[in-house]
Amino acid sequence: MSVASGHAADPETDFLAQFKGKWSGTGRVLAGPDKGTDFKCALNGKPSRTGVKISMDGKCSIGRLSARMGASIKYSAGAQKYIGRFMGGAKGNGMDIYGDRQGNALKLRLSRGTTQGSMDLLLQKNDLMRVIISVTDSERGRTIPVIAMDLNKSRSAASLSD
């Protein structure tokens, strides 16, 4: 599978460059036993040297409890898709990522065996990123949003402490 070249005129490279930097914000669990629980996240977006891949790593916390978070996404010119790993990918403890860009949004599928879901990343004006993670209820044939968060890009170090 070939990867798009990293020259400045490449629209996918330019799009991924927008994720570079420190992001922090809050989110809420929308479904399941922890429904209504609020949390904080701080992530750092690091592009690859070629610009065709971005890694977002950091942590999310609820009170004094925190957990590492991470995703890596690249654009594959051969497949004309975004591919990557969320929390280490399906071979680790996470899920594989694949999907498309639609304007300022990435519409990504999450997959790990029979578990399926989606992650929508929408870049909005004023350096705001809205993230919605959903799971697929195959028995009922519908997608259920389980996590929503808004992250703001900052120029200073992101911190989870109050």
C-alpha positions in Angstrom: 0.0 0.0 0.0 1.5 3.3 -1.0 1.3 6.4 1.1 0.7 9.9 -0.3 3.8 12.1 -0.8 4.3 14.8 1.9 4.6 17.8 -0.3 2.8 21.0 0.7 0.3 21.0 -2.1 -1.2 17.6 -1.0 -4.6 18.3 0.4 -4.6 15.3 2.7 -1.2 16.3 4.2 -2.5 19.8 4.7 -5.6 18.4 6.4 -3.6 16.2 8.8 -1.3 19.2 9.7 -4.4 20.8 11.4 -4.2 18.2 14.1 -0.7 19.2 15.1 -0.3 20.7 18.6 -1.7 20.4 22.1 -5.4 19.8 22.5 -7.4 19.7 25.8 -11.0 19.7 26.8 -13.9 17.9 28.4 -16.2 15.1 27.4 -19.1 13.1 28.6 -20.1 9.4 28.6 -23.4 9.2 26.7 -24.4 5.5 27.1 -23.7 2.5 29.3 -23.2 2.1 33.0 -21.2 5.3 33.3 -23.7 7.4 31.4 -23.5 11.1 32.4 -19.9 10.9 33.7 -17.8 13.9 32.7 -14.1 13.6 32.0 -11.1 15.7 30.9 -8.6 14.9 28.2 -5.2 16.4 27.1 -3.7 15.1 23.8 -0.7 16.1 21.7 -0.9 15.8 18.0 2.5 14.9 16.4 2.8 14.7 12.6 5.3 12.3 11.0 8.3 13.8 9.1 6.5 13.2 5.8 3.2 14.7 7.0 1.1 11.8 5.9 0.6 10.5 9.4 -0.5 12.0 12.7 -0.3 10.5 16.2 -2.5 11.8 19.0 -1.3 10.8 22.4 -2.1 11.8 25.9 -4.5 11.0 28.7 -8.1 11.3 29.9 -9.1 11.5 33.5 -12.1 11.3 35.8 -11.3 12.8 39.1 -8.0 11.3 40.3 -8.2 8.4 37.9 -6.5 8.7 34.5 -5.8 6.5 31.5 -3.5 6.9 28.5 -5.2 7.5 25.2 -3.7 7.3 21.7 -4.4 7.0 18.0 -2.3 7.0 14.9 -3.9 7.8 11.5 -2.3 8.0 8.0 -3.7 8.6 4.6 -3.1 5.8 2.1 -3.1 7.2 -1.4 -3.3 3.6 -2.8 -6.5 2.8 -0.9 -7.7 6.5 -0.9 -8.6 5.9 2.8 -7.4 6.9 6.2 -6.1 4.0 8.1 -4.6 3.5 11.6 -4.9 2.3 15.1 -6.8 3.4 18.2 -5.3 2.4 21.5 -2.8 0.0 19.8 -5.1 -1.4 17.2 -7.0 -4.7 17.1 -3.8 -6.8 17.6 -3.3 -4.9 20.9 -5.9 -3.7 23.3 -7.6 -1.3 20.9 -9.3 -1.1 17.5 -8.2 -0.7 13.9 -9.3 2.5 12.1 -10.3 3.1 8.5 -12.4 5.7 6.8 -12.7 8.8 4.8 -12.5 12.6 5.0 -15.6 14.6 4.3 -14.7 18.3 4.2 -13.4 19.2 7.7 -14.4 15.8 9.2 -12.9 12.3 9.4 -15.6 9.6 9.4 -13.7 6.6 10.7 -14.8 3.0 11.4 -13.5 1.2 14.4 -13.1 -2.5 14.2 -11.9 -5.3 16.5 -13.2 -8.7 15.6 -17.0 -8.7 15.9 -16.9 -5.3 17.8 -17.6 -2.5 15.4 -18.0 1.3 16.0 -17.2 4.7 14.6 -15.2 7.8 15.5 -16.1 11.1 14.0 -13.6 13.9 14.2 -14.8 17.3 13.1 -12.4 20.3 13.0 -14.4 23.5 13.6 -13.4 27.1 13.5 -11.3 28.6 16.3 -9.2 25.4 16.7 -12.1 23.3 18.1 -12.2 19.5 17.5 -15.4 17.7 18.3 -15.0 13.9 18.7 -17.9 11.4 18.9 -17.2 7.7 19.5 -20.1 5.3 18.8 -20.6 1.5 19.0 -22.7 -0.5 16.5 -25.6 -2.5 17.9 -25.7 -5.3 15.3 -28.8 -6.9 16.7 -30.8 -3.7 16.3 -28.9 -2.4 13.3 -28.1 1.0 14.7 -25.1 3.1 15.9 -25.2 4.3 19.5 -23.0 7.4 20.5 -21.1 6.5 23.7 -18.6 9.3 24.1 -18.6 13.0 23.0 -15.9 15.5 23.7 -14.8 18.9 22.6 -11.0 19.6 22.5 -9.5 23.1 22.1 -6.1 23.6 20.5 -3.8 25.7 22.6 -0.3 27.2 22.3 0.7 26.3 25.8 1.1 22.9 27.5 -2.2 21.1 28.1 -2.8 20.0 31.7 -5.4 17.9 33.4 -4.8 19.4 36.9 -7.3 21.9 38.2 
